[in-house]
Amino acid sequence: IDVGSLTELYGEGGSGKSQLCIQLALNCQLPRHLGGLEGKVIYISSDKPFPMRRFKQIAKDQFGYLNCTEDFVRNLDVYQHFKLSNFINFIEKDFISLVRYSTVRLVIIDSIAGIYRNEDKYIGRARNICSIFREIHKLAHEFDFAILVSNQVTAVPSRNFNDSSILSENLSTPALGATWSSMVTTRIRIAKTNIVRNFKIGGKDEQCYIRAMEIEFSPRL
């Protein structure tokens, strides 16, 4: 996930968007020699309350040897914004101070469609998206942090995936249209395939559907 730019992760419900956001919220805090950015994370949750219990469990399972689960929690600032007006107020008043005066290295918005879902005045919505995200992009360049935004789809992707062509059939597009797409630097699609793998989790045999990701566009990948 590139620093100084906006990466969008989109897919249908249950494809694993929020799970990946949580994982990256942990990875960002790791020391640089372990692949992290040694920084804080701002997590803006719009669709549902942030799953702190799951966050702590992943931290313990994957990074328990570092003995810093509580540090992971302290370096994560979670904000719940279920209305557009709350989101705008946060960006205009609190957000700039947070990235200016702390070591924020990753900003996650999960999800952008949740914030704008009730906006039916499309011209006003487009203007707002441009205004807000141009400012966020400018701050990302200035203060050296990455932006990761999850997004929903306007149609359900085909489930007819197979090993030879995991993501070949795509009947969906990211929500919010062309105006939003113009704000995105890198776009990644994630989908649940019909490929099942068996794992031993907590001493129990579990079956999991493999997720596949595809880079749709990027300036460097």
C-alpha atoms as an extended CHARMM CRD file, in Angstrom:
* protein
*
       221  EXT
         1         1  ILE       CA              0.0000000000        0.0000000000        0.0000000000  PROA      1               0.0000000000
         2         2  ASP       CA              1.7190000000        3.1590000000       -1.2100000000  PROA      2               0.0000000000
         3         3  VAL       CA              2.4480000000        6.0390000000        1.1400000000  PROA      3               0.0000000000
         4         4  GLY       CA              1.3130000000        9.4400000000       -0.1020000000  PROA      4               0.0000000000
         5         5  SER       CA             -1.5230000000        8.1250000000       -2.2690000000  PROA      5               0.0000000000
         6         6  LEU       CA             -5.0320000000        6.6800000000       -2.0840000000  PROA      6               0.0000000000
         7         7  THR       CA             -5.5640000000        2.9380000000       -2.5290000000  PROA      7               0.0000000000
         8         8  GLU       CA             -9.0870000000        1.5880000000       -2.9800000000  PROA      8               0.0000000000
         9         9  LEU       CA            -10.0230000000       -1.9900000000       -2.0750000000  PROA      9               0.0000000000
        10        10  TYR       CA            -13.4310000000       -2.9670000000       -3.4210000000  PROA      10              0.0000000000
        11        11  GLY       CA            -15.5340000000       -6.0910000000       -3.5450000000  PROA      11              0.0000000000
        12        12  GLU       CA            -18.8300000000       -7.6640000000       -2.5920000000  PROA      12              0.0000000000
        13        13  GLY       CA            -19.9130000000       -8.1740000000        1.0080000000  PROA      13              0.0000000000
        14        14  GLY       CA            -18.0160000000      -10.9720000000        2.7290000000  PROA      14              0.0000000000
        15        15  SER       CA            -15.0650000000      -10.8380000000        0.3660000000  PROA      15              0.0000000000
        16        16  GLY       CA            -12.6580000000       -9.8330000000        3.1350000000  PROA      16              0.0000000000
        17        17  LYS       CA            -12.2820000000       -6.0460000000        2.7850000000  PROA      17              0.0000000000
        18        18  SER       CA            -12.5850000000       -5.2300000000        6.4750000000  PROA      18              0.0000000000
        19        19  GLN       CA            -10.3840000000       -8.1680000000        7.4360000000  PROA      19              0.0000000000
        20        20  LEU       CA             -7.6040000000       -6.8380000000        5.2260000000  PROA      20              0.0000000000
        21        21  CYS       CA             -8.0820000000       -3.3260000000        6.6140000000  PROA      21              0.0000000000
        22        22  ILE       CA             -7.6620000000       -4.6640000000       10.1500000000  PROA      22              0.0000000000
        23        23  GLN       CA             -4.5760000000       -6.6300000000        9.1280000000  PROA      23              0.0000000000
        24        24  LEU       CA             -2.9480000000       -3.5430000000        7.6130000000  PROA      24              0.0000000000
        25        25  ALA       CA             -3.8280000000       -1.4880000000       10.6920000000  PROA      25              0.0000000000
        26        26  LEU       CA             -1.5850000000       -3.9190000000       12.5920000000  PROA      26              0.0000000000
        27        27  ASN       CA              1.1550000000       -4.2090000000        9.9730000000  PROA      27              0.0000000000
        28        28  CYS       CA              1.5520000000       -0.4300000000        9.7660000000  PROA      28              0.0000000000
        29        29  GLN       CA              2.5590000000       -0.2920000000       13.4310000000  PROA      29              0.0000000000
        30        30  LEU       CA              5.3350000000       -2.8760000000       13.1440000000  PROA      30              0.0000000000
        31        31  PRO       CA              8.9960000000       -1.8050000000       13.2690000000  PROA      31              0.0000000000
        32        32  ARG       CA             10.4920000000       -1.0330000000        9.8810000000  PROA      32              0.0000000000
        33        33  HSD       CA             12.7720000000       -4.0640000000       10.0060000000  PROA      33              0.0000000000
        34        34  LEU       CA              9.6020000000       -6.2080000000       10.1440000000  PROA      34              0.0000000000
        35        35  GLY       CA              8.0090000000       -4.3990000000        7.1940000000  PROA      35              0.0000000000
        36        36  GLY       CA              5.9830000000       -1.8080000000        9.1030000000  PROA      36              0.0000000000
        37        37  LEU       CA              6.0160000000        1.9750000000        9.2220000000  PROA      37              0.0000000000
        38        38  GLU       CA              6.3550000000        2.3870000000       13.0200000000  PROA      38              0.0000000000
        39        39  GLY       CA              3.3560000000        4.7080000000       12.9950000000  PROA      39              0.0000000000
        40        40  LYS       CA             -0.1380000000        5.2620000000       14.2900000000  PROA      40              0.0000000000
        41        41  VAL       CA             -3.3390000000        4.4030000000       12.4470000000  PROA      41              0.0000000000
        42        42  ILE       CA             -6.5660000000        6.3710000000       12.0430000000  PROA      42              0.0000000000
        43        43  TYR       CA             -9.4620000000        4.0010000000       11.3620000000  PROA      43              0.0000000000
        44        44  ILE       CA            -12.7510000000        5.6110000000       10.2430000000  PROA      44              0.0000000000
        45        45  SER       CA            -15.5530000000        3.0510000000       10.3820000000  PROA      45              0.0000000000
        46        46  SER       CA            -18.8170000000        3.9700000000        8.6670000000  PROA      46              0.0000000000
        47        47  ASP       CA            -20.7480000000        0.7260000000        8.1920000000  PROA      47              0.0000000000
        48        48  LYS       CA            -20.5050000000       -0.9050000000       11.6000000000  PROA      48              0.0000000000
        49        49  PRO       CA            -18.6860000000       -0.5800000000       14.9420000000  PROA      49              0.0000000000
        50        50  PHE       CA            -14.9970000000       -1.4140000000       14.8020000000  PROA      50              0.0000000000
        51        51  PRO       CA            -14.3650000000       -5.0500000000       15.8870000000  PROA      51              0.0000000000
        52        52  MET       CA            -11.8240000000       -4.3360000000       18.6240000000  PROA      52              0.0000000000
        53        53  ARG       CA            -12.0500000000       -7.8830000000       19.9860000000  PROA      53              0.0000000000
        54        54  ARG       CA            -11.0380000000       -9.3090000000       16.6000000000  PROA      54              0.0000000000
        55        55  PHE       CA             -8.2690000000       -6.7100000000       16.2880000000  PROA      55              0.0000000000
        56        56  LYS       CA             -6.7770000000       -7.7800000000       19.6350000000  PROA      56              0.0000000000
        57        57  GLN       CA             -7.0980000000      -11.4640000000       18.7580000000  PROA      57              0.0000000000
        58        58  ILE       CA             -5.2400000000      -11.0470000000       15.4640000000  PROA      58              0.0000000000
        59        59  ALA       CA             -2.5530000000       -8.9930000000       17.2120000000  PROA      59              0.0000000000
        60        60  LYS       CA             -2.0930000000      -11.7120000000       19.8260000000  PROA      60              0.0000000000
        61        61  ASP       CA             -2.1320000000      -14.6130000000       17.3550000000  PROA      61              0.0000000000
        62        62  GLN       CA              0.2720000000      -13.0770000000       14.8330000000  PROA      62              0.0000000000
        63        63  PHE       CA              2.4730000000      -10.7740000000       16.8910000000  PROA      63              0.0000000000
        64        64  GLY       CA              2.1730000000      -12.1230000000       20.4420000000  PROA      64              0.0000000000
        65        65  TYR       CA              5.9140000000      -12.7740000000       20.4980000000  PROA      65              0.0000000000
        66        66  LEU       CA              6.4510000000       -8.9890000000       20.4730000000  PROA      66              0.0000000000
        67        67  ASN       CA              4.4760000000       -8.5940000000       23.7420000000  PROA      67              0.0000000000
        68        68  CYS       CA              2.8920000000       -5.3710000000       22.4950000000  PROA      68              0.0000000000
        69        69  THR       CA             -0.8200000000       -6.0640000000       22.0260000000  PROA      69              0.0000000000
        70        70  GLU       CA             -1.7440000000       -3.0640000000       24.1660000000  PROA      70              0.0000000000
        71        71  ASP       CA              0.6410000000       -0.8890000000       22.1520000000  PROA      71              0.0000000000
        72        72  PHE       CA             -1.2480000000       -1.8910000000       19.0170000000  PROA      72              0.0000000000
        73        73  VAL       CA             -4.4730000000       -0.7100000000       20.6600000000  PROA      73              0.0000000000
        74        74  ARG       CA             -2.9730000000        2.5740000000       21.8980000000  PROA      74              0.0000000000
        75        75  ASN       CA             -1.6470000000        3.4230000000       18.4480000000  PROA      75              0.0000000000
        76        76  LEU       CA             -5.0500000000        2.8630000000       16.8200000000  PROA      76              0.0000000000
        77        77  ASP       CA             -7.4900000000        5.7980000000       16.8000000000  PROA      77              0.0000000000
        78        78  VAL       CA            -10.9780000000        4.6020000000       15.8500000000  PROA      78              0.0000000000
        79        79  TYR       CA            -13.7200000000        7.0000000000       14.7800000000  PROA      79              0.0000000000
        80        80  GLN       CA            -17.3000000000        5.9720000000       14.0880000000  PROA      80              0.0000000000
        81        81  HSD       CA            -18.9950000000        8.1670000000       11.4720000000  PROA      81              0.0000000000
        82        82  PHE       CA            -22.3200000000        6.9380000000       10.2220000000  PROA      82              0.0000000000
        83        83  LYS       CA            -23.4410000000       10.2110000000        8.5920000000  PROA      83              0.0000000000
        84        84  LEU       CA            -21.8050000000       12.3790000000        5.9710000000  PROA      84              0.0000000000
        85        85  SER       CA            -22.1360000000       15.5090000000        8.1010000000  PROA      85              0.0000000000
        86        86  ASN       CA            -20.1620000000       13.8680000000       10.9450000000  PROA      86              0.0000000000
        87        87  PHE       CA            -17.4540000000       12.7630000000        8.5140000000  PROA      87              0.0000000000
        88        88  ILE       CA            -17.0870000000       16.2390000000        6.9970000000  PROA      88              0.0000000000
        89        89  ASN       CA            -16.9300000000       17.8270000000       10.4370000000  PROA      89              0.0000000000
        90        90  PHE       CA            -14.2110000000       15.3800000000       11.5150000000  PROA      90              0.0000000000
        91        91  ILE       CA            -12.0710000000       15.9800000000        8.4220000000  PROA      91              0.0000000000
        92        92  GLU       CA            -12.3640000000       19.7650000000        8.6060000000  PROA      92              0.0000000000
        93        93  LYS       CA            -11.7620000000       20.1320000000       12.3500000000  PROA      93              0.0000000000
        94        94  ASP       CA             -9.9110000000       17.1710000000       13.9020000000  PROA      94              0.0000000000
        95        95  PHE       CA             -8.2200000000       15.2630000000       11.1070000000  PROA      95              0.0000000000
        96        96  ILE       CA             -5.6730000000       17.9040000000       10.1230000000  PROA      96              0.0000000000
        97        97  SER       CA             -4.4240000000       18.2380000000       13.7090000000  PROA      97              0.0000000000
        98        98  LEU       CA             -4.1510000000       14.4680000000       14.0890000000  PROA      98              0.0000000000
        99        99  VAL       CA             -1.9190000000       13.9900000000       11.0510000000  PROA      99              0.0000000000
       100       100  ARG       CA              0.0540000000       17.1700000000       11.6590000000  PROA      100             0.0000000000
       101       101  TYR       CA              1.0230000000       16.5690000000       15.2740000000  PROA      101             0.0000000000
       102       102  SER       CA              1.3210000000       12.7760000000       15.5580000000  PROA      102             0.0000000000
       103       103  THR       CA              3.0870000000        9.9540000000       13.7300000000  PROA      103             0.0000000000
       104       104  VAL       CA              0.0740000000        8.8050000000       11.7040000000  PROA      104             0.0000000000
       105       105  ARG       CA              1.2530000000        6.5890000000        8.8490000000  PROA      105             0.0000000000
       106       106  LEU       CA             -2.0130000000        5.0060000000        7.6950000000  PROA      106             0.0000000000
       107       107  VAL       CA             -5.5730000000        6.3300000000        7.3690000000  PROA      107             0.0000000000
       108       108  ILE       CA             -8.2800000000        3.7280000000        6.7430000000  PROA      108             0.0000000000
       109       109  ILE       CA            -11.8570000000        4.5190000000        5.6980000000  PROA      109             0.0000000000
       110       110  ASP       CA            -14.0910000000        1.4470000000        5.8690000000  PROA      110             0.0000000000
       111       111  SER       CA            -16.1650000000        2.0800000000        3.8260000000  PROA      111             0.0000000000
       112       112  ILE       CA            -16.5300000000        5.1140000000        1.5940000000  PROA      112             0.0000000000
       113       113  ALA       CA            -19.8670000000        3.8740000000        0.2230000000  PROA      113             0.0000000000
       114       114  GLY       CA            -21.2070000000        3.7260000000        3.7700000000  PROA      114             0.0000000000
       115       115  ILE       CA            -20.5170000000        7.4300000000        4.2400000000  PROA      115             0.0000000000
       116       116  TYR       CA            -22.2010000000        8.5350000000        1.0090000000  PROA      116             0.0000000000
       117       117  ARG       CA            -24.9230000000        5.8770000000        0.7220000000  PROA      117             0.0000000000
       118       118  ASN       CA            -27.8220000000        8.2210000000        1.5190000000  PROA      118             0.0000000000
       119       119  GLU       CA            -26.7020000000       11.0840000000       -0.7100000000  PROA      119             0.0000000000
       120       120  ASP       CA            -29.0540000000       11.2160000000       -3.6940000000  PROA      120             0.0000000000
       121       121  LYS       CA            -28.0420000000       14.6840000000       -4.8980000000  PROA      121             0.0000000000
       122       122  TYR       CA            -25.3040000000       13.4460000000       -7.1940000000  PROA      122             0.0000000000
       123       123  ILE       CA            -23.8310000000       16.7790000000       -8.2730000000  PROA      123             0.0000000000
       124       124  GLY       CA            -23.4520000000       17.9050000000       -4.6600000000  PROA      124             0.0000000000
       125       125  ARG       CA            -22.0300000000       14.5080000000       -3.7340000000  PROA      125             0.0000000000
       126       126  ALA       CA            -19.4450000000       14.7210000000       -6.5210000000  PROA      126             0.0000000000
       127       127  ARG       CA            -18.3550000000       18.1910000000       -5.4280000000  PROA      127             0.0000000000
       128       128  ASN       CA            -18.0580000000       17.0520000000       -1.8380000000  PROA      128             0.0000000000
       129       129  ILE       CA            -15.9920000000       13.9900000000       -2.7510000000  PROA      129             0.0000000000
       130       130  CYS       CA            -13.5980000000       16.1290000000       -4.7970000000  PROA      130             0.0000000000
       131       131  SER       CA            -13.2320000000       18.7650000000       -2.0860000000  PROA      131             0.0000000000
       132       132  ILE       CA            -12.7200000000       16.3530000000        0.8180000000  PROA      132             0.0000000000
       133       133  PHE       CA            -10.3780000000       13.8940000000       -0.8820000000  PROA      133             0.0000000000
       134       134  ARG       CA             -8.2220000000       16.4730000000       -2.6100000000  PROA      134             0.0000000000
       135       135  GLU       CA             -7.4940000000       17.8360000000        0.8610000000  PROA      135             0.0000000000
       136       136  ILE       CA             -6.8070000000       14.3600000000        2.2910000000  PROA      136             0.0000000000
       137       137  HSD       CA             -4.5360000000       13.5690000000       -0.6690000000  PROA      137             0.0000000000
       138       138  LYS       CA             -2.6370000000       16.8100000000       -0.1780000000  PROA      138             0.0000000000
       139       139  LEU       CA             -2.1070000000       16.0070000000        3.5090000000  PROA      139             0.0000000000
       140       140  ALA       CA             -0.9510000000       12.4620000000        2.6560000000  PROA      140             0.0000000000
       141       141  HSD       CA              1.8140000000       13.9160000000        0.4650000000  PROA      141             0.0000000000
       142       142  GLU       CA              2.7750000000       16.5320000000        3.0350000000  PROA      142             0.0000000000
       143       143  PHE       CA              2.8380000000       14.3110000000        6.1120000000  PROA      143             0.0000000000
       144       144  ASP       CA              3.8230000000       11.0080000000        4.4920000000  PROA      144             0.0000000000
       145       145  PHE       CA              0.9430000000        8.6650000000        5.2700000000  PROA      145             0.0000000000
       146       146  ALA       CA             -0.9920000000        6.1280000000        3.2120000000  PROA      146             0.0000000000
       147       147  ILE       CA             -4.7420000000        6.2060000000        2.5770000000  PROA      147             0.0000000000
       148       148  LEU       CA             -6.6540000000        2.9220000000        2.2940000000  PROA      148             0.0000000000
       149       149  VAL       CA            -10.3570000000        3.0990000000        1.4290000000  PROA      149             0.0000000000
       150       150  SER       CA            -12.7030000000        0.1420000000        1.1430000000  PROA      150             0.0000000000
       151       151  ASN       CA            -15.6390000000        0.3580000000       -1.2280000000  PROA      151             0.0000000000
       152       152  GLN       CA            -18.7070000000       -1.6560000000       -2.0760000000  PROA      152             0.0000000000
       153       153  VAL       CA            -19.9100000000       -2.7580000000       -5.5010000000  PROA      153             0.0000000000
       154       154  THR       CA            -22.9550000000       -1.7890000000       -7.5300000000  PROA      154             0.0000000000
       155       155  ALA       CA            -23.5810000000       -5.3970000000       -8.6210000000  PROA      155             0.0000000000
       156       156  VAL       CA            -22.6260000000       -8.8340000000       -7.3090000000  PROA      156             0.0000000000
       157       157  PRO       CA            -19.6100000000      -10.4450000000       -9.0670000000  PROA      157             0.0000000000
       158       158  SER       CA            -19.9560000000      -13.8460000000      -10.6620000000  PROA      158             0.0000000000
       159       159  ARG       CA            -18.9720000000      -16.7640000000       -8.4200000000  PROA      159             0.0000000000
       160       160  ASN       CA            -17.8790000000      -18.9050000000      -11.3890000000  PROA      160             0.0000000000
       161       161  PHE       CA            -14.2060000000      -18.7020000000      -10.4660000000  PROA      161             0.0000000000
       162       162  ASN       CA            -11.6910000000      -21.4550000000      -11.0240000000  PROA      162             0.0000000000
       163       163  ASP       CA             -7.9770000000      -21.9850000000      -10.5710000000  PROA      163             0.0000000000
       164       164  SER       CA             -7.0680000000      -20.9850000000      -14.1200000000  PROA      164             0.0000000000
       165       165  SER       CA             -9.0110000000      -17.7020000000      -14.2100000000  PROA      165             0.0000000000
       166       166  ILE       CA             -9.7050000000      -16.5490000000      -10.6840000000  PROA      166             0.0000000000
       167       167  LEU       CA            -11.1070000000      -13.0950000000      -11.4560000000  PROA      167             0.0000000000
       168       168  SER       CA            -11.9060000000      -13.2890000000      -15.1460000000  PROA      168             0.0000000000
       169       169  GLU       CA            -15.6560000000      -12.7590000000      -14.8160000000  PROA      169             0.0000000000
       170       170  ASN       CA            -16.4690000000       -9.3520000000      -13.3370000000  PROA      170             0.0000000000
       171       171  LEU       CA            -20.0520000000       -8.1210000000      -13.4110000000  PROA      171             0.0000000000
       172       172  SER       CA            -19.5150000000       -5.3840000000      -10.8240000000  PROA      172             0.0000000000
       173       173  THR       CA            -18.1370000000       -1.8900000000      -10.5980000000  PROA      173             0.0000000000
       174       174  PRO       CA            -17.0670000000        0.1170000000       -7.5360000000  PROA      174             0.0000000000
       175       175  ALA       CA            -19.7390000000        2.3190000000       -5.9870000000  PROA      175             0.0000000000
       176       176  LEU       CA            -19.8650000000        6.1490000000       -6.3330000000  PROA      176             0.0000000000
       177       177  GLY       CA            -19.0320000000        6.3540000000      -10.0220000000  PROA      177             0.0000000000
       178       178  ALA       CA            -16.4980000000        8.2540000000      -12.0900000000  PROA      178             0.0000000000
       179       179  THR       CA            -15.9900000000       11.2100000000       -9.7510000000  PROA      179             0.0000000000
       180       180  TRP       CA            -14.8360000000        8.9590000000       -6.9520000000  PROA      180             0.0000000000
       181       181  SER       CA            -12.6960000000        6.8900000000       -9.3350000000  PROA      181             0.0000000000
       182       182  SER       CA            -10.7820000000       10.0300000000      -10.3140000000  PROA      182             0.0000000000
       183       183  MET       CA             -9.6260000000       10.3650000000       -6.6990000000  PROA      183             0.0000000000
       184       184  VAL       CA             -8.1930000000        6.8250000000       -6.5860000000  PROA      184             0.0000000000
       185       185  THR       CA             -4.4980000000        6.2250000000       -7.2960000000  PROA      185             0.0000000000
       186       186  THR       CA             -4.4730000000        2.4190000000       -7.0290000000  PROA      186             0.0000000000
       187       187  ARG       CA             -7.5510000000        0.1970000000       -7.3250000000  PROA      187             0.0000000000
       188       188  ILE       CA             -7.6040000000       -3.4060000000       -6.0860000000  PROA      188             0.0000000000
       189       189  ARG       CA            -10.5010000000       -5.8180000000       -6.3990000000  PROA      189             0.0000000000
       190       190  ILE       CA            -10.9750000000       -8.6080000000       -3.8820000000  PROA      190             0.0000000000
       191       191  ALA       CA            -13.3640000000      -11.5400000000       -4.2690000000  PROA      191             0.0000000000
       192       192  LYS       CA            -14.2430000000      -14.7950000000       -2.5760000000  PROA      192             0.0000000000
       193       193  THR       CA            -13.5550000000      -17.7140000000       -4.9240000000  PROA      193             0.0000000000
       194       194  ASN       CA            -15.1530000000      -21.1540000000       -4.8180000000  PROA      194             0.0000000000
       195       195  ILE       CA            -11.7530000000      -22.6860000000       -4.0160000000  PROA      195             0.0000000000
       196       196  VAL       CA            -11.7850000000      -24.2610000000       -0.5680000000  PROA      196             0.0000000000
       197       197  ARG       CA             -8.7450000000      -25.0380000000        1.5660000000  PROA      197             0.0000000000
       198       198  ASN       CA             -8.6020000000      -26.9100000000        4.8570000000  PROA      198             0.0000000000
       199       199  PHE       CA             -6.8310000000      -25.3330000000        7.8360000000  PROA      199             0.0000000000
       200       200  LYS       CA             -6.3350000000      -26.2190000000       11.4640000000  PROA      200             0.0000000000
       201       201  ILE       CA             -7.4820000000      -23.2020000000       13.4950000000  PROA      201             0.0000000000
       202       202  GLY       CA             -7.4390000000      -23.3480000000       17.2810000000  PROA      202             0.0000000000
       203       203  GLY       CA             -7.0310000000      -27.1110000000       17.1440000000  PROA      203             0.0000000000
       204       204  LYS       CA            -10.1160000000      -27.5210000000       14.9580000000  PROA      204             0.0000000000
       205       205  ASP       CA            -10.3780000000      -28.4230000000       11.2750000000  PROA      205             0.0000000000
       206       206  GLU       CA            -11.8800000000      -25.5060000000        9.3650000000  PROA      206             0.0000000000
       207       207  GLN       CA            -12.7490000000      -24.9550000000        5.7170000000  PROA      207             0.0000000000
       208       208  CYS       CA            -12.0310000000      -21.5210000000        4.2630000000  PROA      208             0.0000000000
       209       209  TYR       CA            -12.8060000000      -19.9990000000        0.8920000000  PROA      209             0.0000000000
       210       210  ILE       CA             -9.7140000000      -18.5870000000       -0.7710000000  PROA      210             0.0000000000
       211       211  ARG       CA             -9.8150000000      -14.8800000000       -1.6210000000  PROA      211             0.0000000000
       212       212  ALA       CA             -8.2870000000      -13.5460000000       -4.8120000000  PROA      212             0.0000000000
       213       213  MET       CA             -7.1070000000       -9.9960000000       -5.4290000000  PROA      213             0.0000000000
       214       214  GLU       CA             -6.4590000000       -8.2080000000       -8.6990000000  PROA      214             0.0000000000
       215       215  ILE       CA             -4.8410000000       -4.8340000000       -9.3820000000  PROA      215             0.0000000000
       216       216  GLU       CA             -7.1150000000       -2.9380000000      -11.7750000000  PROA      216             0.0000000000
       217       217  PHE       CA             -4.8810000000        0.1070000000      -12.1240000000  PROA      217             0.0000000000
       218       218  SER       CA             -1.8330000000        1.5420000000      -10.4300000000  PROA      218             0.0000000000
       219       219  PRO       CA              0.9410000000        4.0040000000      -11.3410000000  PROA      219             0.0000000000
       220       220  ARG       CA              3.6710000000        1.5040000000      -10.4390000000  PROA      220             0.0000000000
       221       221  LEU       CA              2.3070000000       -2.0500000000      -10.0100000000  PROA      221             0.0000000000
